[in-house]
Amino acid sequence: MSEQIQISASPREQTGTGASRRLRRGADRIPGIIYGGDTQPQALTLSAHELARVMQNEAFHSQVLNVVVDGAAEQAVVRELQRDPASDKVLHIDFLRIRADRAIQVAVPLRFLNEQDCVGVRSGGNISHNLIEVEVSCLPADLPEFIEVDIAGLDMGDTLHLSDLETPDGVTIVALTYGEERDITVVSVQAPRGGADELDEEGEGEEEAGIEGEAPTDAEGESEETPGAE
């Protein structure tokens, strides 16, 4: 597991939509909140610049973070991140406190391996990713940074489901706890549209059409003239 990410925050006294808007506009700060555990929720502000920097780390969204509020560190995970739909700018962030002895549910990214060496790809197939992350349940100490999905052995038409993923000890895929009907597709290898077989069929059809369309010939191989053709 990579080194734990740390981010600083300050208590926020003014709350509400108007206060949050003024905060983002005037001080280049992002409003947030940290809640959960045995402590009361606390409104926060974070540096927009620092937040943008730490968010460049893929693990920021799925790992336990060290949130430092006025010098006191708290262990937490990102629970929700609100963005402006037009600019994609972060508008608000929610942190969930965690405890070492309590399981947490977190969306962990999938890391696909050996795509170029995939049997189906080398035969002309295309990889279709149905999921790029999966929600897992585990104790904080067991939380993986990502889950590897090796697709080298997939042939044309093959599919991997959630139940095919290999997870570390102590890590459970949440969807599978609800029954087999939630065992959805993760990745598959599909034949390209308009493949060779389809092209062959089209070619054969054109050839047959050409034969049927030829004018009949007499015994000497000359075409019969249509009456009134002069």
N, C-alpha and C positions, 0 to 999 in steps of 0.2 A: 504494500500500500504506500502511496506517495505521502510526502510530508503534509501534515495537516495545514489547511488554509486558515489564515487569521484575518479578521476584518474588524475595524474599530467602529464604534457607534457611540452616540450621545443620547441622553434622555431627551424626550420631546415633551414640552409642556403644553403647547397649543395643539389641539387635535381638530378634526373636521375637514371637510372638502376644501373650504376656503383657505384654511391655514396650510394645508398640504400644497395647494397650488402656489401660494405665496412663497413657500419654502423652496420649492423646485425652481421658481422663477428668479427669486432674488438672491439666494445664497448658494446655488448650485449644490443643493443637498437633496437627498432622496428620503421621503418618509418611510417608516417601517414599523414593525411590531415584533416582539418576541414573547411567546406565551407557552403554556404547557408546564408539566412538572408540578411541583408543590409551591410554585411562586406565582404571584399575580402577574397578569400581562403587563408589559411595559412598552409604551410608545417610544420610538427611536427616530433618530436622523442619522444618515450615513453620507459620507462624501461621495458625490456622483463619480468623481474621477477614480477614487479608490475602488468603488464597486465595479466600475467598468474594467478596471485592471484585473481584479481577482476573478471576474466572470469569464475571462479569456481561458482560464483553466477549466477543462472539461469536467474535472472532479467537483467543481463548485456546486453543481446542481444535484449531486448524488452522494456526497460524502459528509461526514460529521465535520462541522466548522467550529472554529474557536472565535466566538463573538465577544469582543472586549467592550464592555460598557463602563465608562468611567474607571478604567483600570481593573475591573473585575471580569474575569473570563467565564463564559458560559458555553457549554457544549450544545450545539443546535444543528438542525438541518434546515434547508430551504423548503418551506411548505408551499408557498405560492409566490409567483412573480408576476406582477401586473405590468403590461406594456401598453404604450400608445399604439393603436392599430395603424396609424398613418406613418409615424416616424420610428416605431419600434423602440422608442426610448422608455427606460424603466420608470414607472410611475409610483410603485409601492412594492415593498418586499416583506414577506412574513417569514419569521423564523420559528421553528418548533424546538423547544428545549427537549433534550433527551436524557435518559438515565441509563447507566451501564447495565442495570438488571432488568430493563424493560425492552421488549422487542419493538422495533419501529418498522414502518412500511415506507419504502423509498423507491422511486423509479430509477433504475440503474441502466446506463447505456449498454447496448450490444456492440461488440467489436467483431466484425466479420473477417475471417482469415482465409487466405488462399483463394481469393475470388478468381484471379487470373489462371490458377492451376486447376480450377474446377473442371471435372470431366465433361459436364454438359456444356460449359462455355467453350471448351476446345472443340466441341462438336457443332458449334454454331448457335447454341442456346443463349438465352438472356436471363440474368438473375433478377428476380422480383423480390424486393424487400417489403414485407408487410408490416414489420415492426422494427423500430430502431432503439427501443428501450423496453424494459419490462419491470413491473413493480414486484419487489421482493419484500419478504418479512424476515427479520433476524435481529439479534442483539447488535448494538452499535459496534462492538469490537469485531463482529463477523461481517460487517457490511463490505461487499466487494466494490472496487472502483469501477469495474465493468465485468461483463460476462462474455467470454469468448465463444464464437460460433464458427467452427471449422467446416467449410463447405467444399473442400477439395474433392470429396468422394461423391458429390451429388451428380447424378446423370440427368439427361433430358427427361423432364416430367417428374423428377423427384421433389419431395417436399419435406421440410423440417417443421415440427410443431413445438409448442412450449414444452411438452413432455420429453422432447429429444434433447433439450438443453442440459448441459452439465453445470450444476451449481456447487459452490463450495459447501463443506459441512456446516450445518446450522442455518443454511439459507434456503428459504422456501419461496417458490413462485406463487404469488397470491392468487392469481386466476385459477390455478389448478386445485385450490382448496374448495372451489365451488362446484366441482364436478367435471366429468369428461367433456361436457358440451362447451366448456370454456378453454379447451385445449386447441387454441387457434393456430393458424399457420404463421410461422415466423419468416421463412424465406423459401423460395422455390426456384426451379430452373425451368423455363418455358421455351418452347420452340419459337423461332422468330416468325412473325406474320409474313405470309407470302413465301414460305420456305421452298426448298427444292421440289418436294413432292407435289405441292400445289402448282408449281410452274410446269412440272411434267404433265400433270393432268390437263392443264390449259393447252399445252402444246399438242397433246394427243387429240383434244377436242377440235382444235383448229385444223389438224391434219385430216380428221374424219370429215369435217365439214367441207373441206376442199375436195375430197374424193366424191362426196355425194353431189357436189355442185358441178361436176364436169359434164359436158354435153355428151350424149351417147354417140357412138361411132358405128359406121357400117362395117362390113366384114373386111374391107380394105384399109380400115383404120382412119377413114375420112369422116368428118362430122357431117351429119345429115343436115341439109339446108331446110330452113323453115319456109313453108309456102308463103309467097307474097313478100319475100324479103327484098326483091328487086326494087 
